[in-house]
């Protein structure tokens, strides 16, 4: 009887040992994952990188902002390095250029193989933007950024903010968004005839970050449009952002190069980008630009 009891005790101890070893093996991957995650969070928290991420409009490529970037870098003692990211319809990402060591405010341009117009495509492009954003945020570990979108690029950013940004906002802050000639009601000039896209933007505006600063720029080729996009369609942005984000400002750019396709090369737009979007500030007076609506909180200072 004693031998039998000893046998069962040894047998039970063996199984206890096997179970303990198994549990230890299970915890090792979790421990390593937690250690890696904490290291990445520490790196992101300490990062000084604050990129400007640009998205072009329909039919435009990742080279759309070349002239704009060249002008921004002129007489700049610390020129912005440029990384271009192309996203294919299958989600494959191709990189062109690089971010220079020591450049804390690089420019990243994200474009799409399918760069066609239409609300359905804008929704797809926002998903592809998210694919690219995830990859670059993992690679470069930045904790904040500024966004710029020309034409449909502004619509893509807005859709991304309402449907994807929540996955990142605890660790990565969008400091400022600047849209340029973005047709929030497409070609409709009557705000009472809202497109499905505008209605959806208004419906999901509750998902917009309340600490965001937004600038909406329109071109003033004439009193009603920039030659392509109705001014009322650009102004429809106020129904999305106003009284939802921290600051919302609308501006109209006039004079030469105020036509829709010329806006990214417009010298006044360049000055607005330098003064309001980039981290480097100037005290220049911006001639030829009408501030159509001031910030929601008049006495607050932008970060």
Buried (B, 14 or more C-beta within 10 A) or exposed (E): EEEEEEEEEEEEEEEEEEEEEEEEEEEEEEEEEEEEEEEEEEEBEEBEBBBBBBBBBBEBBBEBBBEBBEBBBEEEEEBBBBBBBBBEEEEEBEBEBEBEEEBBBBBBBBBBEEBEBEBEBBBBBBBBBBBBBBBBBEEBBBBBBBBBBBBBBBBBBBBBBBBBBEEBBEBBBBBBBBBBBBBBBBEBEEBEEBBEBBEBBBEBBEBBBEEBBBBBBBBBBEEEBBBBBBBBBBBBBBBBBBEBBBBBBBBBBBBEBBBBBBBBBBBBBBBBBBBBBBEEEEEEEBEBBEEBBEBBEEEEEEE
